Amino acid sequence: MTATTDGAGTLGADPGSTTPDTVQGAQEAAARATRHLLARQDAAGWWKGDLETNVTMDAEDLLLRQFLGIRDEATTQAAALFIRGEQREDGTWATFHGGPPELSATIEAYVALRLAGDAPDAPHMARASAWVRAHGGIAAARVFTRIWLALFGWWSWDHLPELPPELVFLPPWVPLNIYDFGCWARQTIVPLTVVSAKRPVRPAPFALDELHTDARRPYPPVNRPAPLMSWEGVFQRMDKALHVYRRFAPRRLRKAAMDTAARWIIERQENDGCWGGIQPPAVYSVIALHLLGYDLAHPVMRAGLESLDRFAVWREDGARMVEACQSPVWDTCLAAIALADAGLAPDHPALVKAADWMLGEEIVRTGDWAVRRPGLAPGGWAFEFHNDTYPDIDDTAEVVLALRRIRHPEPARVEAAIARGVSWNLGMQSGNGAWGAFDADNTSPLPNRLPFCDFGEVIDPPSADVTAHVVEMLAVEGKAADPRTRRGIAWLLAEQEPGGAWFGRWGTNYVYGTGSVVPALTAAGFAPGHPAIRRAVRWLESVQNEDGGWGEDQRSYKDPEWAGKGASTASQTAWALMALLSAGERDGKAVERGIGYLVETQREDGSWDEPYFTGTGFPWDFSINYHLYRQVFPLTALGRYLYGEPFAPGEA
């Protein structure tokens, strides 16, 4: 790629032959977007956009503070301001913009507002409680919501699934050991075994009778057990047996299990005090350790609470939004790719500074992934500022792709880091030839069937989007013909949907999956005329919106009729364009209309608006609005439209 910019976003290269107005509009939009993105870089070299999820993060933060006795009025009112602002006209809360009402989120938000002093008979509260009652009340909420309520006696521990701490003693070869769970679930379940064993109850500051369908009978009779020969029936009876076991569990064994859980938790606390760089394991780890006698002044506890404070985003109106996670490594590598593909000189100071920061974030120590890959040398990157226990395969692939675009003054340092990252990613390939996000072969079907696990995906099987990013990276590194790369490609081809799309695990949804796979296949040497690529192109053209953009609602994870359907967004339009451009469709009408959509919807400052959630933590169950997606992906698409693909197939 020969295009360069002077740092102010003035692009210079022959864009090829296409509609002059479209090219000029793309050049001007790319220049504005480049300036905007450069202005958002931190002095240390990284980028980070807000990571918006839903109000359960804010509600649970207040409940944690209430449980620990540290809730203050300023934090409470700031959180309440944010939560009220997310409430809809019918009194409910959703888990993504424009989504349907969600029972557990509505219950947790309601309780948080009660903590903030909102009266139950206030109109907005009465609407919420009426809706909750009409939809089954607390009894119909997810297990996690009922655990939070049990901490204050609003729900009975006897009516929750049992989670024994002895689970930590199961070796990795025994079904349902902690390493059968995805790393995010594993980090949450281990502290929750302690909470489940201790069954704490703090004095409730108020009653919640208004959230039961019948306050006199808060625990509706359970339906008849599932058939014994079904998995559901087996686990229902297992849970009953564990409730009995609780009464007779040997005290020494239980204490040893909780002590082992505590050591496991403390050993995995990151340097910044957090656990796994995400909020849920952090809050439950703090509660578990507190129950085991760690006071709030203990260094582990103090660091944990301070890390949670850093998850708070204080808005200009005084509202406080809690992020479930922070994404600086992911945002930085994507920003660097976008700027490089849009023509920024490879030795531009912003890119060199970003490379320096990414190199400093490389993880060179062993983590939990080594349970399945014990002989593999470390080398990779995580998603967050601090998460050395859980580097992830997706970030590692994209960081390598970003570093490969930058001319760094210490090339040997870059090459060594890339070599370690490539080797680690290759070693994390699952047995079926594909890649998951954090672990290899984390595919047991049993964890998802546990009565406890109703909060979203709890395993980490390979996905098309992660596999595609690894394949693209390997192709750029000259390994397109490597047998391991070919196995990944074969898996991708087998996973293509009949209509031509690919499922998107970590982005919404088929547009993301397809936007990831097609560039990977072409990077690996597939010709644009390959049948799989032609099917993908036809599918993308068939779901393009009338305004020229692409959009896909989170509901596509529940209902196939929503596949590729939804209001147009900047990020999803960019994903579709990236696929079409790699498939040789630069001069096609769909690309011209898509570029036109990005140009027409760009704001004067070079940014784009995007209230819709286009990312996922757990498909459907936990949706994410990455605030930087609306910047980095459109700029990448505009750059590739103007200057072509950054690497020839298989070129290192």
FENHUCOR-V464932 format. One record per backbone hydrogen bond with DSSP energy under -1.0 kcal/mol. NH is the residue of the N-H (numbers start at 1). CO is the residue of the C=O. Records with the same first field share a line. If there is no record, write none. Layout:
NH = CO  CO
//
This chain:
12 = 4
23 = 19
24 = 20
25 = 21
26 = 22
27 = 23
28 = 24
29 = 25
30 = 26
31 = 27
32 = 28
33 = 29
34 = 30
35 = 31
36 = 32
37 = 33
38 = 34
39 = 35
41 = 38
42 = 46
45 = 42
52 = 625
57 = 54
59 = 55
60 = 56
61 = 57
62 = 58
63 = 59
64 = 60
65 = 61
66 = 62
67 = 63
68 = 64
70 = 65
76 = 72
77 = 73
78 = 74
79 = 75
80 = 76
81 = 77
82 = 78
83 = 79
84 = 80
85 = 81
86 = 83
87 = 84
88 = 92
91 = 88
99 = 96
102 = 93
106 = 102
107 = 103
108 = 104
109 = 105
110 = 106
111 = 107
112 = 108
113 = 109
114 = 110
115 = 111
116 = 112
117 = 114
118 = 113
122 = 119
126 = 122
127 = 123
128 = 124
129 = 125
130 = 126
131 = 127
132 = 128
133 = 129
134 = 130
136 = 133
137 = 132
138 = 211
140 = 137
141 = 138
146 = 142
147 = 143
148 = 144
149 = 145
150 = 146
151 = 147
152 = 149
153 = 150
154 = 149
159 = 156
160 = 157
167 = 164
168 = 165
169 = 166
170 = 167
174 = 171
177 = 174
180 = 177
181 = 178
182 = 458
186 = 182
187 = 183
189 = 185
190 = 186
192 = 188
193 = 189
195 = 191
196 = 192
197 = 193
198 = 194
199 = 195
202 = 151
211 = 208
212 = 209
217 = 214
230 = 227
234 = 230
235 = 231
236 = 232
237 = 233
238 = 234
239 = 235
240 = 236
241 = 237
242 = 238
243 = 239
244 = 240
245 = 241
246 = 242
247 = 244
248 = 245
249 = 245
254 = 250
255 = 251
256 = 252
257 = 253
258 = 254
259 = 255
260 = 256
261 = 257
262 = 258
263 = 259
264 = 260
265 = 261
266 = 262
267 = 263
269 = 266
270 = 274
273 = 270
278 = 275
279 = 324
283 = 279
284 = 280
285 = 281
286 = 282
287 = 283
288 = 284
289 = 285
290 = 286
291 = 287
292 = 288
293 = 290
294 = 289
298 = 295
302 = 298
303 = 299
304 = 300
305 = 301
306 = 302
307 = 303
308 = 304
309 = 305
310 = 306
311 = 308
312 = 309
313 = 321
315 = 319
318 = 315
320 = 78
321 = 313
323 = 311
329 = 383
330 = 383
331 = 327
332 = 328
333 = 329
334 = 330
335 = 331
336 = 332
337 = 333
338 = 334
339 = 335
340 = 336
341 = 337
342 = 338
343 = 340
344 = 339
348 = 345
352 = 348
353 = 349
354 = 350
355 = 351
356 = 352
357 = 353
358 = 354
359 = 355
360 = 356
362 = 359
363 = 380
368 = 389
370 = 367
371 = 368
373 = 369
376 = 373
390 = 387
392 = 381
393 = 437
396 = 392
397 = 393
398 = 394
399 = 395
400 = 396
401 = 397
402 = 398
403 = 399
404 = 400
405 = 402
406 = 403
407 = 346
408 = 406
414 = 410
415 = 411
416 = 412
417 = 413
418 = 414
419 = 415
420 = 416
421 = 417
422 = 418
423 = 419
424 = 420
425 = 421
426 = 422
427 = 423
428 = 424
429 = 426
430 = 434
433 = 430
443 = 441
449 = 446
450 = 447
453 = 450
454 = 452
463 = 435
467 = 463
468 = 464
469 = 465
470 = 466
471 = 467
472 = 468
473 = 469
474 = 470
475 = 471
476 = 472
477 = 473
478 = 475
479 = 474
482 = 479
486 = 482
487 = 483
488 = 484
489 = 485
490 = 486
491 = 487
492 = 488
493 = 489
494 = 490
495 = 491
497 = 501
500 = 497
508 = 614
513 = 509
514 = 510
515 = 511
516 = 512
517 = 513
518 = 514
520 = 516
521 = 517
522 = 518
523 = 519
524 = 520
525 = 522
526 = 521
530 = 527
534 = 530
535 = 531
536 = 532
537 = 533
538 = 534
539 = 535
540 = 536
541 = 537
542 = 538
543 = 539
545 = 549
548 = 545
553 = 565
556 = 553
557 = 554
558 = 555
559 = 555
562 = 559
563 = 560
565 = 562
569 = 550
573 = 569
574 = 570
575 = 571
576 = 572
577 = 573
578 = 574
579 = 575
580 = 576
581 = 577
582 = 578
583 = 579
584 = 581
585 = 580
588 = 585
592 = 588
593 = 589
594 = 590
595 = 591
596 = 592
597 = 593
598 = 594
599 = 595
600 = 596
601 = 597
603 = 607
606 = 603
615 = 624
616 = 506
617 = 622
618 = 622
621 = 619
622 = 618
624 = 615
625 = 52
627 = 50
629 = 626
631 = 628
632 = 628
633 = 629
635 = 631
636 = 632
637 = 633
638 = 634
639 = 635
640 = 636
641 = 637
642 = 638
643 = 639
644 = 640
650 = 523
651 = 648
//
